Amino acid sequence: MPHLDPDQARHLLRGGGVAEAELDLRGLPQAEALARLKRLVDQPVRPGPVRYAVRIDPPVPGGGETLFHPVGRFLLDARRRERVVQFAPLADPPGGGFFVELGTG
């Protein structure tokens, strides 16, 4: 896998990945977490970009599947539907969520 240098990462996150709000899905079962994320993504579009930190439980050794893949697949689909402009994994903690920029009006 090619290395992504920090300048490329900053470009992908536009503005350094600063979130205006947070959606905390930690501790929730998958169905409830995805339902909350769907409500966030499907809300009426506001003028200008809206950036969120979507927090999920990070992986733990022997802990089984986390929400990382289901949430990532949901966000990819939302991006295809043009409800999400961009998203990227949060760096800290690894696997602990996503930076999400919703569409603009």
C-alpha positions as CSV (number, residue, x, y, z in Angstrom):
1,M,0.0,0.0,0.0
2,P,1.5,3.4,-0.9
3,H,2.4,5.8,1.8
4,L,0.2,8.9,2.2
5,D,2.3,11.8,3.3
6,P,0.9,14.4,5.7
7,D,0.4,17.1,3.1
8,Q,-1.8,14.7,1.1
9,A,-3.7,13.9,4.2
10,R,-4.3,17.5,5.0
11,H,-5.6,18.1,1.5
12,L,-8.1,15.2,1.8
13,L,-9.4,16.6,5.1
14,R,-9.6,20.2,4.0
15,G,-8.8,22.6,6.8
16,G,-7.0,20.0,8.9
17,G,-10.1,18.0,9.7
18,V,-11.6,20.4,12.2
19,A,-15.0,19.2,13.3
20,E,-17.8,21.6,14.3
21,A,-19.7,18.9,16.1
22,E,-19.5,15.3,17.3
23,L,-21.7,12.2,17.0
24,D,-20.7,9.7,19.7
25,L,-21.7,6.2,18.8
26,R,-19.4,4.5,21.4
27,G,-21.0,1.7,23.3
28,L,-24.0,1.4,21.0
29,P,-25.1,-1.8,19.2
30,Q,-24.6,-1.7,15.4
31,A,-28.2,-1.3,14.4
32,E,-28.7,1.7,16.8
33,A,-25.4,3.3,15.8
34,L,-26.2,3.1,12.1
35,A,-29.7,4.5,12.7
36,R,-28.3,7.5,14.4
37,L,-25.7,8.0,11.7
38,K,-28.5,7.7,9.1
39,R,-30.5,10.5,10.9
40,L,-27.4,12.7,10.8
41,V,-26.6,12.1,7.2
42,D,-30.2,12.4,6.0
43,Q,-31.0,15.7,7.8
44,P,-31.8,18.6,5.6
45,V,-28.7,20.1,4.0
46,R,-27.5,23.4,5.5
47,P,-25.6,26.1,3.7
48,G,-21.8,25.6,3.9
49,P,-19.9,22.5,4.9
50,V,-20.8,20.8,8.2
51,R,-18.0,18.7,9.7
52,Y,-18.5,16.0,12.3
53,A,-16.2,13.8,14.3
54,V,-18.1,10.4,14.4
55,R,-16.7,8.5,17.4
56,I,-16.8,4.7,17.7
57,D,-15.2,2.3,20.0
58,P,-11.6,1.5,18.9
59,P,-10.6,-2.1,18.4
60,V,-9.3,-4.0,21.4
61,P,-7.3,-7.3,21.2
62,G,-9.8,-10.2,21.1
63,G,-12.7,-7.8,21.1
64,G,-14.3,-9.0,17.9
65,E,-15.8,-6.8,15.1
66,T,-16.1,-3.1,15.8
67,L,-18.3,-0.5,14.1
68,F,-15.4,0.6,11.9
69,H,-16.3,-1.4,8.8
70,P,-20.1,-1.0,9.0
71,V,-19.8,2.7,9.5
72,G,-17.2,3.1,6.8
73,R,-19.5,1.2,4.3
74,F,-22.4,3.4,5.3
75,L,-20.4,6.6,4.8
76,L,-19.1,5.3,1.4
77,D,-22.7,4.7,0.3
78,A,-23.7,8.2,1.6
79,R,-20.9,9.7,-0.4
80,R,-22.1,7.9,-3.6
81,R,-25.6,9.4,-2.9
82,E,-23.9,12.8,-2.5
83,R,-25.0,13.2,1.2
84,V,-21.3,13.1,2.3
85,V,-18.7,15.2,0.7
86,Q,-15.8,13.4,2.2
87,F,-14.8,11.2,5.1
88,A,-11.6,9.9,6.6
89,P,-10.6,7.8,9.6
90,L,-9.7,9.7,12.7
91,A,-6.1,9.3,13.7
92,D,-6.5,9.2,17.4
93,P,-7.3,6.6,18.5
94,P,-6.7,4.4,15.4
95,G,-10.0,2.9,14.4
96,G,-11.9,5.2,16.8
97,G,-14.1,7.0,14.3
98,F,-14.3,9.1,11.2
99,F,-14.1,12.8,10.2
100,V,-17.1,13.4,8.1
101,E,-18.0,16.4,6.0
102,L,-21.7,16.6,5.0
103,G,-22.9,18.1,1.7
104,T,-23.5,21.8,1.3
105,G,-26.7,23.6,0.3
